[in-house]
Amino acid sequence: MSTCIPLLYVEGPDDIVVINSLLKHHGVDTKGGNQHLIIKAQGNDDKVLTNMVESLKSATDKPVGFVLDIDTASSSRWDQVCARLRSVGVIPPHTCPLDGFISNLPDYKCDFGVWLMPDCKTDGERLEDFCISLIPDCPLWASAKEATNKAAEIADEYNGKLLPGGRRCKRFKPIHLTKAYLHTWLAWQNEPGSALGAAINGLILTHNSTCATAFLKWLRKLYGFPRLVV
């Protein structure tokens, strides 16, 4: 890994493809997170938080960014971030700025930033909610949600009547409801079941929602990309 390229730490591979696709649409092609900006998937939110302090301490003079799903109460997620930042001498604000957090380290060379996905404020949301913001006006969206809810009801009713030893109908967990909505909608498009990055690249999803624009402006400010048009 080149120390001449700035870094962005994210939770998983879906983050990489979505961010890469958005940047490409707006003038910066990272080649899958390997050019202009190294995008590194850590596996989950805990690993992003755990690696945050060491990543900042070992950074070069190039900016470093961190993207985390809110997942829980936004204040709780921000408190987790703040605990790491204070340990390296940063005094963060009480709440995450709506345009993302950017600061610098007193004892280190780099600027750094934190973005809470999708919008730095909404409790319980994550990357899938960010992608839902990219869905164009379409009557299928309401139908996709209704069909997903109905499928869950059917599965639950079936499982509730199942005799001992019967095979349960496996369905998504309630925590994954938003993801189920999104992928049901994607399954009904001209190219059914497109991956998230391919959906953005193929204009099945848009690339300039309010959430996307705010996030791209944070990236441009942190990394100083002169070609990033937003």
C-alpha positions in Angstrom: 0.0 0.0 0.0 1.4 3.4 -1.0 1.9 5.9 1.7 1.4 8.6 -1.0 -2.3 7.9 -1.3 -4.9 9.0 1.3 -6.9 6.4 3.2 -10.6 5.8 3.9 -11.6 3.1 6.4 -15.1 1.6 6.0 -17.0 -1.3 7.4 -17.4 -3.7 4.4 -17.1 -4.3 0.7 -20.5 -2.8 -0.1 -19.2 0.5 1.3 -16.3 0.3 -1.1 -18.3 -0.3 -4.2 -20.9 2.3 -3.4 -18.4 5.0 -2.6 -16.2 4.1 -5.6 -19.3 4.3 -7.9 -20.4 7.7 -6.5 -16.9 9.1 -6.8 -16.6 7.8 -10.4 -19.8 9.6 -11.4 -18.5 12.8 -10.0 -15.1 12.8 -11.6 -12.8 10.7 -9.4 -12.2 7.0 -10.4 -10.6 5.2 -7.5 -10.4 1.9 -9.5 -12.3 0.0 -6.8 -10.6 1.9 -3.9 -7.1 1.5 -5.2 -6.3 4.7 -7.0 -6.4 8.3 -5.7 -8.0 7.0 -2.5 -7.3 3.7 -0.8 -10.6 2.4 0.6 -10.1 -0.3 3.2 -12.9 -2.5 4.5 -12.4 -3.5 8.1 -15.2 -6.1 8.4 -17.6 -4.3 10.8 -18.1 -1.2 12.9 -16.3 -2.6 15.9 -13.1 -3.1 13.8 -13.3 0.4 12.3 -13.6 1.8 15.9 -10.9 -0.4 17.2 -8.4 0.5 14.5 -9.2 4.2 14.5 -6.6 5.3 17.1 -3.8 3.2 15.7 -4.6 4.3 12.1 -4.4 7.9 13.1 -1.2 7.4 15.0 0.5 5.7 12.1 -0.8 8.0 9.4 1.4 10.0 7.1 0.7 13.6 6.1 -2.1 12.3 3.8 -5.7 12.7 5.1 -7.5 9.7 6.8 -11.2 9.2 6.8 -13.6 6.8 8.7 -17.1 5.9 7.6 -19.4 4.1 10.1 -23.1 3.1 9.9 -25.1 4.8 12.7 -26.9 1.5 13.3 -28.0 2.6 16.9 -28.9 6.0 18.4 -26.7 8.6 16.5 -25.6 10.0 19.9 -24.4 6.6 21.0 -22.4 6.0 17.8 -20.9 9.5 18.1 -20.0 8.9 21.7 -18.1 5.8 20.6 -16.2 7.8 18.0 -15.5 10.6 20.5 -13.9 8.2 23.0 -11.3 7.2 20.4 -10.6 10.8 19.3 -10.1 12.0 22.9 -7.5 9.3 23.4 -5.3 11.0 20.7 -5.8 14.5 22.0 -8.8 15.7 19.9 -11.7 17.5 21.5 -14.7 16.7 19.3 -18.0 18.5 19.3 -20.9 17.1 21.4 -22.7 16.0 18.2 -21.5 14.9 14.8 -21.7 17.9 12.4 -24.4 17.3 9.7 -21.8 18.0 7.0 -19.4 15.4 8.6 -16.5 15.9 11.0 -13.1 17.0 9.9 -10.2 18.0 12.2 -6.5 17.5 12.7 -4.2 15.9 15.3 -2.1 18.0 17.5 0.8 15.5 17.6 0.5 13.9 14.2 0.7 15.1 10.6 -2.6 14.3 9.1 -6.0 15.8 8.7 -8.8 13.3 9.4 -12.6 13.0 9.1 -15.5 10.9 10.3 -18.8 10.4 8.5 -21.8 8.6 10.1 -23.7 6.8 7.4 -26.1 7.8 6.0 -26.6 11.4 7.1 -24.7 11.9 10.4 -27.9 12.3 12.3 -30.7 9.6 11.8 -30.9 7.0 14.5 -30.6 3.3 13.5 -29.7 3.9 9.8 -26.9 2.5 7.7 -25.5 2.1 4.2 -28.8 0.6 2.9 -30.7 3.8 3.9 -28.1 5.8 2.0 -28.7 3.7 -1.1 -32.5 4.1 -0.6 -32.0 7.8 -0.9 -30.6 7.1 -4.4 -33.8 5.4 -5.6 -35.5 7.7 -8.2 -39.2 8.5 -8.0 -40.8 5.2 -8.9 -44.2 3.6 -8.0 -42.4 0.2 -7.6 -40.8 1.4 -4.3 -44.0 1.4 -2.3 -45.0 -2.0 -3.8 -41.5 -3.4 -3.0 -42.0 -2.5 0.6 -45.5 -3.9 0.7 -44.4 -7.2 -0.9 -41.5 -7.5 1.5 -43.7 -6.9 4.6 -46.2 -9.5 3.2 -43.5 -12.1 2.7 -42.4 -11.7 6.3 -46.0 -12.1 7.5 -46.4 -15.2 5.4 -43.2 -16.7 6.7 -44.0 -15.9 10.3 -47.5 -17.4 10.0 -46.1 -20.5 8.4 -43.5 -20.9 11.1 -46.0 -20.3 13.8 -48.1 -23.3 12.6 -45.1 -25.6 12.0 -45.2 -29.0 13.7 -42.2 -30.2 15.7 -39.5 -31.5 13.3 -40.8 -29.4 10.4 -38.5 -27.3 8.3 -38.8 -23.6 9.2 -39.2 -21.0 6.5 -36.1 -18.9 6.9 -36.6 -15.2 6.4 -34.6 -12.0 6.9 -34.1 -10.8 10.5 -36.1 -7.7 11.5 -32.8 -5.7 11.8 -32.3 -6.3 8.0 -35.7 -5.0 6.9 -34.3 -2.0 5.1 -31.8 -4.2 3.3 -34.7 -6.5 2.3 -36.7 -3.5 1.0 -33.8 -2.3 -1.1 -32.9 -5.6 -2.7 -36.6 -6.4 -3.4 -36.8 -3.2 -5.3 -33.5 -4.0 -7.2 -34.9 -7.4 -8.1 -37.7 -5.7 -10.0 -35.5 -3.6 -12.2 -34.5 -4.0 -15.9 -31.4 -5.8 -14.7 -32.8 -7.8 -11.8 -30.8 -8.1 -8.6 -27.9 -5.7 -9.6 -25.2 -5.2 -7.0 -25.2 -1.8 -5.4 -22.2 -0.5 -7.3 -23.5 -1.8 -10.6 -26.9 -0.2 -9.9 -25.3 3.2 -9.5 -23.1 2.7 -12.5 -26.1 1.6 -14.6 -28.2 4.5 -13.4 -30.7 2.2 -11.8 -29.8 4.2 -8.7 -29.1 7.9 -8.9 -25.9 9.5 -7.6 -27.0 13.0 -6.5 -29.5 12.7 -3.6 -29.3 15.0 -0.7 -27.4 12.4 1.3 -25.0 11.6 -1.5 -24.3 15.3 -2.2 -23.5 16.0 1.5 -21.3 12.9 1.7 -19.4 13.8 -1.5 -18.8 17.4 -0.3 -17.3 15.9 2.9 -15.0 13.7 0.8 -14.0 16.7 -1.3 -13.3 18.8 1.7 -11.3 16.1 3.5 -9.2 14.9 0.6 -9.1 18.0 -1.5 -10.0 16.3 -4.8 -9.9 19.1 -7.4 -11.7 16.9 -9.9 -14.6 16.0 -7.7 -17.6 17.8 -9.1 -20.6 18.1 -6.7 
